[in-house]
Every structure is written in structure tokens, then in C-alpha cells.
Amino acid sequence: MAVSTERDALLDRYDGGAAAVRAALAGATEADLDRPDGDGWSARAVVHHLADSEMTSAVRLRRLLCEDAPVIAAYDEGEFARRLHYDVRPVEPSLAALEAARRTSSDILRLADDATWARAGTHSESGPYSVDDWLATYAAHAHDHAEQIRRALDR
């Protein structure tokens, strides 16, 4: 089935996201982590954003799977960065959170049946939001930010 093949490819991409981030960070010094990219985000801040986003996404997925037609709330990424000290915290705990959230979510989705994949809710900013929408978003997310990290590190 074409949908299953597409999902498998997205799940594989999702599974590789944390490794892509780690690879982008390879060899970076503490000073390198604080150098901003062209948009003002440092590699350090991007890693913390990824951790918070992944923990949020893990809850979003679970709500999609366990609640009927949930409303998935957006959040203010800039406010998270300011209030959660993205500029000074060490990155390793956030990398571990990114990896753990992805692993547990992937494990759940790899066991999903057709009824599970059919579940959906509504995102407060973008409207209808299915499990497939969730996967498409987060399959790309860490890879996109790995590229942002490489730009911030001038690689």
C-alpha cells in the first residue's frame, strides 16, 4: 500500500532526526554553540528548542491517539526561548530529551493500526491535524534544524 510505504519512509526520517542533530553538532565547542545564525538563533538555542518541541510533540501525538478530536494548542517558541534560558543551559540533557521523545513516539507509531492512523484533531493555528500531519511535520523538523545548526556553526 502506497500510504504505508510513505509512512515507513517518514518514520525512518523521523527516527534519524536526533542523529542528524548530533552530527551537525559534532566538534562544536561551547563558544561555537553560542554563535548565532542569520536569524539570531544559536546552535545551543536550537537544541533546546528541539527538546521542548519534541516533548510537546510527544504529548500532541498521545492526545491525538487517546482523545477524540483534541484541540492541539500552539505555543510561543520565542517565549519558551526567553523564559527557559535557552542561551545558557548545557545542551546534553536537551539532546537526551530529543532522543527519548522521538524513540518513544516512534515505538508507538510503528505499532499503529489503520484506526490509529485515522485519528485526528484540530491544531489551534493550522486547523485539521491528523496523525499523518503530525508525522510529516516532525519527520522534517529535526533535519531542518540540523541544517540551521550547521549554518550557525558555519559548516
N, C-alpha and C positions, 0 to 999 in steps of 0.2 A: 504494500500500500504506500502510495507516494507520501501521504501525511506522516506515516511512521518513519520513513526514510528521512524526511526533512526534520522531524523531531529528533531523531537519533543524531543527525548532524549538529543540530542546535545544542543538544545535551552534551555532545563531545566538545563543542566550542565552549560551552558554559564550564565544563569540567576543567578545561585548560586555562581559564581566565586568571586564576590565582598564580599559576606558574608563569604566565606571561608578565604579570606584575613583578614577581620576584626576579625574573630575567631582566626586566627593564631597570631594576634597582641594583643589579649586580655591579659590585665595585664602587658604588657610591659612598662617599664619605659623609659624615654628619654635616659638613659645610655644603656639600653638593645637594643634600636633601632640602636645604633651605633656599636654594636659588630658584626664583620664580620663573614660570614660563611667560609667554607673551600676554597671558590673561591674568597674571598676578597670582597663580596657584603654584606653590612649591610642590616638589615630589612628596615631601612629608605630609602636606595638607591633602594631597590627592589620596595617599594611602589611608589616612583617617576618614576621608570622605567615603572611600570604597568600603571600609569596615562598617561605617554607620549605614551606608546604603544597603550593604548585604544583610546586615542584621534586620533592617527594615523590610527588605525584600523577602527574607525568610518568613517573617510574620505575615506579610501580604500573601504569600503563597499559601500558608497554612489557613489563613482566613478564607481564601478562595476555595480551598479544598474542604473546609469544615463548616462554613457558614453558608446559608442560602442568600445569594445576591448581595454580598457585602459591599459597602462603600469603602473604597481604598483611598485613604487620605494622602494628599501630597504633603510635603514638608519643605521648610525653607533651608536649603543647603547652606546658604551664606550664614544664616543664624546659627546653624549647627557648628560651622567652622569657627565662628567667633566665640560662642559660649562653651564649646567643648575643647578649647585650647589646641586646635589643630597645629598651631605654629610652634609648639614646644614639646609635645609629648613624643616619647620614643615610638618608632614605627613597628617594632616586632610584635607587640600584643595586637595591634590592629591587623597586621598580616595574618596572624593566627586566627583572629576572628573572621576575616575574609575567607580563609581556607575552610574553617569549620562550618560556617554558614553555607558555603557552596557545597561542601561534601554532604551535609545532612539533607539539603534540598534536592540535590541530585539523586541521592539514595531513594527519597520519596518518589520523585518523578519517574525513576526507572522502574518502579513497581506499579505505576498508574495504569488503570484500565481505561477503556473508551469513555465510561461515565465520568471518571475523574477528569479526563482531558476536556470534557464538555462543560465543566463548571465555569462560571463567570460571575463577575460583579461589575461595579462601576467605579472608575477612577475619578476622584473629585476634580481633576483638571482636564483629563482627556476623554472621559466618557466610558463607553463599554470596554471592559477589561477582562479578558479570558485568561485561562492558564497558558494557552499558546501565546497570547500577547506578553504575558509575564516572561515566558521563556525567551521570546525573541528579544525583548528589551535587555534582559540580564545576560544572555549569551554574548552580546556585543559589549556590554558595559565595561567589564574589567579590561578587555582588549583595547577599547577606545582610550581608557585611562592609562594603560601601559604605554601607549603611544604618546600621550600627554606627558607622562613621566620622562620618557626618552627626550622629548623636546625640552623639558625643564632642565634636564641633565646635559643638554646639547649633544645628544647621540643620534 
